[in-house]
Amino acid sequence: MSRSIDAPHSSVNVDGPVLVLGLHAPEVAIPPYGPLTTSGDLLALRGGNATVVMRGVSAAGQFAPSPDGRYLAFARGSAGLWVSGHDGTAMRRIVEPPPTGTAVAAGVSAVAWSPDGSTLAYALNPLPPGGEPRPRPRQGGAGATGIAGLWVVHTDGSGARMLAPDAGLAAAGISRLSWSSDGRALAVSATRSIGGRATPVVLAVDAASGQSRLLAAGATDGVYAPASAASATLAYVLPSMGAASGGRPTVSLHVVDTQTRHDRALVNGHDAISSPVWAPDGRTLAYIQGPGTGGQGGTVGTDVRTVDVATGQAHVVLTLPKAGAYVRFSALAWPRATS
């Protein structure tokens, strides 16, 4: 029997749809569209309303809208890289990774469209036996398979090639990708061994040569601003490596000019922050925030929020209650509106 929970609500007029890939327990339902699936539903938020775009989306990785808002690309782990229409129709696979159980088994864990819409960047991470890709180094490094790392492919599935010859990047577990607005670089959120410790980093990878440089150490979820904002601006999440007052770690959402290195925190707190995305006008960031983890490993009582980049004023766009329901949002996107 399905259990209903409070419907999503909005305290800010979101100009354009924010898409949310949610993972839910099968008994959870949100009026008016009923039970949500364990393998993930794609929701569209606008004007305080949430509607289902697609049901049963694989929970393995991320998704990304095309620059014109007409298509969606999905990183579906061992199932590969898929593309569909913006409404979930005409789903097709364009990259099929080596299967689980082979010597080079890998899964697609992250995806991003180039600004001109012609190319997809994607991450192949090694698969543990019978499992899905994990964005962290494994013994021997992902490069040991000779296939895991950062790749690019044309949107028709042709011309797939490994972009980054940098051995350090090939050995990193990649969790998120973002193209710069001029198409010259990719922000790659990954995990590297620094001083013998696995450390989250955000790297800038040259889209032509594949050479990389460090943008932020100890950071996650790096995403470049759109062309409507300064092209050198990057948003990222900084989980504190230490503990704040009362022994609780702090988490913050930052924006940084990657040329001048001017850095400021937009959001500070103790709750986990993930998946920041820019609005198409570059004035707002949306992000996921939740107070903790549930018994099944998902965030409970998760919010989708927006923050004004100029003022730092944050608003709740969608919230789900803490009590009695296991709910986790895994990714966000803010595509351009389609006609």
C-alpha positions as CSV (number, residue, x, y, z in Angstrom):
1,M,0.0,0.0,0.0
2,S,1.4,3.4,-1.0
3,R,1.9,6.1,1.7
4,S,1.4,9.7,0.6
5,I,3.6,12.4,1.8
6,D,3.2,16.2,1.6
7,A,3.3,17.6,-1.9
8,P,6.3,19.6,-3.1
9,H,6.1,23.3,-2.5
10,S,7.9,26.4,-3.7
11,S,8.6,29.8,-2.0
12,V,10.3,31.2,-5.1
13,N,9.2,31.6,-8.7
14,V,11.6,29.4,-10.6
15,D,12.0,30.8,-14.1
16,G,12.3,27.6,-16.1
17,P,12.1,23.9,-15.2
18,V,14.5,22.3,-12.7
19,L,14.7,18.6,-13.3
20,V,15.3,16.3,-10.4
21,L,16.4,12.7,-10.6
22,G,14.9,11.2,-7.4
23,L,15.4,7.7,-5.8
24,H,12.6,6.5,-3.6
25,A,11.3,3.6,-1.6
26,P,8.4,1.9,-3.5
27,E,5.9,2.7,-0.8
28,V,6.4,6.4,-1.1
29,A,3.9,8.5,-3.1
30,I,3.5,12.2,-3.8
31,P,0.1,13.5,-4.8
32,P,-1.0,13.9,-7.5
33,Y,1.2,11.5,-9.5
34,G,1.3,8.5,-7.2
35,P,4.1,6.1,-6.1
36,L,7.7,6.7,-7.1
37,T,9.9,4.0,-8.3
38,T,13.0,2.4,-6.7
39,S,15.0,2.9,-9.9
40,G,14.4,6.6,-10.0
41,D,11.9,9.1,-11.5
42,L,12.7,12.3,-13.4
43,L,10.6,15.2,-12.1
44,A,10.2,18.7,-13.5
45,L,9.6,21.6,-11.1
46,R,8.0,24.8,-12.2
47,G,5.8,27.4,-10.4
48,G,5.6,25.2,-7.3
49,N,4.4,22.1,-9.2
50,A,6.2,18.9,-9.8
51,T,5.4,16.5,-12.6
52,V,6.9,13.2,-13.7
53,V,8.9,13.4,-17.0
54,M,10.1,9.9,-17.0
55,R,9.7,6.8,-14.7
56,G,12.2,4.1,-14.0
57,V,15.4,6.0,-14.8
58,S,18.5,4.1,-13.8
59,A,20.0,5.3,-10.5
60,A,23.6,4.5,-11.5
61,G,24.8,8.0,-12.4
62,Q,23.8,11.4,-13.6
63,F,21.8,13.1,-16.4
64,A,22.3,16.3,-18.4
65,P,20.1,18.4,-20.7
66,S,21.4,19.5,-24.1
67,P,22.2,23.2,-24.5
68,D,19.0,23.8,-26.5
69,G,16.9,21.9,-23.9
70,R,15.6,19.4,-26.5
71,Y,17.4,16.3,-25.3
72,L,18.6,14.6,-22.2
73,A,21.7,12.4,-21.7
74,F,21.9,9.7,-19.0
75,A,24.9,8.1,-17.4
76,R,23.4,4.7,-16.5
77,G,26.3,2.8,-15.1
78,S,26.8,-0.6,-16.5
79,A,24.0,0.1,-18.9
80,G,26.0,2.7,-20.7
81,L,25.3,6.2,-22.0
82,W,21.8,7.0,-23.3
83,V,20.1,10.0,-25.0
84,S,16.4,10.8,-25.1
85,G,14.1,13.6,-26.0
86,H,13.5,16.2,-23.3
87,D,10.2,14.4,-22.4
88,G,11.8,11.0,-22.2
89,T,10.8,9.8,-25.6
90,A,13.0,8.1,-28.2
91,M,15.5,6.7,-25.6
92,R,18.6,5.2,-27.3
93,R,22.0,4.0,-26.2
94,I,25.0,5.6,-27.8
95,V,27.8,4.1,-25.7
96,E,27.9,0.5,-24.5
97,P,30.7,-0.1,-21.9
98,P,32.5,-3.4,-21.5
99,P,30.3,-5.8,-19.5
100,T,30.5,-6.7,-15.9
101,G,32.8,-9.7,-15.3
102,T,35.3,-8.9,-18.0
103,A,38.8,-7.8,-17.4
104,V,38.0,-4.2,-18.4
105,A,34.5,-3.9,-16.9
106,A,33.5,-0.2,-16.5
107,G,30.3,1.8,-16.2
108,V,29.3,5.4,-17.2
109,S,29.2,7.5,-14.1
110,A,29.0,11.2,-15.3
111,V,28.0,13.0,-18.5
112,A,28.0,16.6,-19.9
113,W,27.0,18.2,-23.2
114,S,29.4,20.5,-25.1
115,P,28.1,24.0,-25.5
116,D,27.5,23.6,-29.2
117,G,25.5,20.3,-28.6
118,S,27.7,18.2,-30.9
119,T,29.7,16.2,-28.3
120,L,29.2,14.4,-25.0
121,A,31.9,14.1,-22.4
122,Y,31.5,11.0,-20.2
123,A,33.3,9.2,-17.4
124,L,34.0,5.5,-17.5
125,N,34.8,4.2,-14.0
126,P,35.8,0.7,-13.1
127,L,33.1,-1.7,-11.9
128,P,33.6,-3.8,-8.8
129,P,32.4,-7.4,-9.3
130,G,28.7,-7.3,-10.0
131,G,28.5,-3.6,-9.0
132,E,28.0,-0.1,-10.4
133,P,30.8,2.4,-11.0
134,R,32.1,4.2,-7.9
135,P,33.7,7.6,-8.1
136,R,36.8,6.8,-6.2
137,P,40.2,5.1,-7.0
138,R,40.5,1.3,-6.7
139,Q,43.6,-0.7,-6.0
140,G,45.9,-0.3,-8.9
141,G,44.0,2.8,-10.2
142,A,41.3,2.9,-12.8
143,G,44.0,3.3,-15.5
144,A,45.0,-0.3,-14.8
145,T,42.0,-1.4,-17.0
146,G,43.3,0.8,-19.9
147,I,39.7,2.0,-20.5
148,A,38.5,3.9,-17.5
149,G,38.8,7.7,-17.5
150,L,37.5,10.7,-19.3
151,W,36.0,10.2,-22.8
152,V,34.2,12.2,-25.5
153,V,31.8,11.0,-28.2
154,H,29.7,12.6,-30.9
155,T,26.0,12.6,-30.1
156,D,25.2,10.0,-32.7
157,G,27.5,7.6,-30.9
158,S,30.5,7.9,-33.4
159,G,34.1,8.9,-32.7
160,A,34.4,7.8,-29.1
161,R,37.9,8.5,-27.8
162,M,39.6,8.9,-24.5
163,L,40.3,12.6,-24.0
164,A,42.8,12.6,-21.1
165,P,46.2,11.0,-21.5
166,D,47.1,12.4,-18.0
167,A,47.8,9.2,-16.0
168,G,46.8,10.9,-12.8
169,L,43.4,11.7,-14.2
170,A,42.9,8.3,-15.7
171,A,43.5,6.9,-12.2
172,A,40.9,9.1,-10.6
173,G,37.3,8.2,-9.9
174,I,35.3,10.8,-11.8
175,S,32.0,11.8,-10.2
176,R,30.9,14.9,-12.2
177,L,31.6,16.8,-15.5
178,S,30.9,20.3,-16.7
179,W,31.9,22.1,-19.9
180,S,33.1,25.7,-19.9
181,S,30.8,28.0,-21.8
182,D,33.5,28.5,-24.6
183,G,33.9,24.7,-25.0
184,R,37.6,24.9,-24.3
185,A,37.7,23.1,-21.0
186,L,36.0,20.6,-18.8
187,A,35.6,20.9,-15.0
188,V,36.2,17.3,-13.7
189,S,35.2,16.4,-10.2
190,A,37.2,13.4,-9.2
191,T,39.1,11.7,-6.4
192,R,42.9,11.7,-6.3
193,S,45.5,10.3,-4.0
194,I,47.3,13.4,-2.4
195,G,49.8,12.6,0.3
196,G,48.6,9.0,0.4
197,R,45.0,10.1,1.1
198,A,42.0,9.9,-1.2
199,T,41.1,13.6,-1.7
200,P,38.2,15.1,-3.7
201,V,39.4,17.6,-6.3
202,V,38.1,19.7,-9.1
203,L,40.3,19.8,-12.2
204,A,40.3,21.8,-15.4
205,V,40.9,19.6,-18.4
206,D,41.8,21.1,-21.7
207,A,39.2,19.9,-24.2
208,A,41.8,19.7,-27.0
209,S,44.9,18.3,-25.4
210,G,43.4,16.5,-22.4
211,Q,46.0,18.1,-20.0
212,S,44.7,19.0,-16.6
213,R,45.4,21.5,-13.8
214,L,44.0,21.7,-10.3
215,L,41.2,24.2,-9.7
216,A,40.2,23.3,-6.1
217,A,41.5,20.7,-3.6
218,G,39.1,19.1,-1.1
219,A,36.2,20.2,-3.3
220,T,33.3,18.4,-5.1
221,D,30.7,19.1,-7.7
222,G,32.5,21.7,-9.8
223,V,30.4,23.3,-12.5
224,Y,31.2,26.1,-14.8
225,A,28.9,29.1,-15.2
226,P,26.9,29.5,-18.5
227,A,27.9,32.0,-21.2
228,S,25.4,34.5,-19.7
229,A,27.7,34.8,-16.7
230,A,31.5,35.2,-16.5
231,S,33.0,32.2,-18.4
232,A,35.7,31.8,-15.8
233,T,33.3,31.4,-12.9
234,L,33.0,28.0,-11.2
235,A,30.6,26.8,-8.5
236,Y,31.7,24.0,-6.2
237,V,30.9,22.4,-2.9
238,L,33.5,22.4,-0.1
239,P,32.9,19.7,2.7
240,S,34.9,20.6,5.7
241,M,37.8,18.3,6.4
242,G,37.7,19.3,10.1
243,A,34.8,19.8,12.5
244,A,32.9,22.9,13.4
245,S,31.7,24.0,16.8
246,G,30.1,21.1,18.7
247,G,32.1,18.6,16.6
248,R,29.8,18.9,13.5
249,P,31.5,19.3,10.1
250,T,30.6,22.4,8.0
251,V,29.6,22.3,4.3
252,S,29.6,25.3,2.0
253,L,28.7,26.2,-1.6
254,H,31.2,28.5,-3.3
255,V,31.7,30.5,-6.4
256,V,35.2,31.3,-7.6
257,D,36.7,33.2,-10.5
258,T,39.2,30.7,-11.8
259,Q,41.4,33.5,-13.3
260,T,41.6,36.0,-10.4
261,R,41.0,33.3,-7.8
262,H,38.5,35.5,-6.0
263,D,36.4,33.0,-4.0
264,R,33.3,33.5,-1.8
265,A,30.9,31.2,0.0
266,L,27.3,31.6,-0.9
267,V,25.8,29.0,1.5
268,N,27.3,27.7,4.8
269,G,25.9,25.1,7.1
270,H,26.1,21.6,8.6
271,D,23.7,19.9,6.1
272,A,25.1,18.0,3.1
273,I,25.1,20.0,-0.2
274,S,25.3,18.4,-3.6
275,S,24.6,18.8,-7.3
276,P,24.8,22.6,-7.8
277,V,23.5,23.7,-11.2
278,W,23.4,27.1,-12.8
279,A,20.2,28.7,-14.1
280,P,20.5,29.5,-17.8
281,D,20.8,33.3,-17.0
282,G,23.8,32.6,-14.7
283,R,22.2,34.6,-11.8
284,T,21.0,31.7,-9.7
285,L,22.2,28.3,-8.5
286,A,20.0,25.4,-7.6
287,Y,21.3,22.6,-5.3
288,I,20.3,19.7,-3.1
289,Q,20.6,20.0,0.6
290,G,19.8,17.4,3.3
291,P,20.4,17.1,7.0
292,G,21.7,13.5,7.1
293,T,21.5,10.0,5.9
294,G,18.7,7.5,6.3
295,G,19.0,3.9,7.3
296,Q,19.3,2.9,3.6
297,G,22.0,5.3,2.8
298,G,19.8,8.1,1.3
299,T,19.3,11.6,2.5
300,V,16.1,12.1,4.5
301,G,14.1,15.3,4.4
302,T,16.0,16.5,1.4
303,D,15.4,20.0,0.0
304,V,15.9,21.4,-3.5
305,R,17.0,25.1,-3.0
306,T,18.1,28.0,-5.1
307,V,20.5,30.8,-4.1
308,D,20.9,34.2,-5.7
309,V,24.6,34.4,-6.8
310,A,24.7,38.2,-6.2
311,T,23.0,38.5,-2.8
312,G,23.4,35.0,-1.3
313,Q,19.7,34.8,-0.6
314,A,18.5,31.2,-0.5
315,H,15.0,29.8,-1.1
316,V,13.4,26.4,-0.8
317,V,12.0,25.2,-4.1
318,L,10.9,21.7,-3.1
319,T,11.0,20.0,0.3
320,L,10.1,16.5,1.5
321,P,9.4,15.7,5.2
322,K,11.8,13.9,7.5
323,A,9.4,11.6,9.2
324,G,8.3,8.2,7.9
325,A,9.7,8.2,4.4
326,Y,13.0,7.3,2.8
327,V,13.6,9.7,-0.1
328,R,16.8,10.8,-1.8
329,F,17.4,13.2,-4.7
330,S,20.5,12.2,-6.6
331,A,21.0,14.9,-9.3
332,L,19.7,18.2,-10.6
333,A,19.7,19.9,-14.0
334,W,18.3,23.3,-15.1
335,P,17.7,23.1,-18.9
336,R,16.6,25.9,-21.1
337,A,12.9,25.9,-21.7
338,T,11.7,24.3,-24.9
339,S,9.0,25.7,-27.1
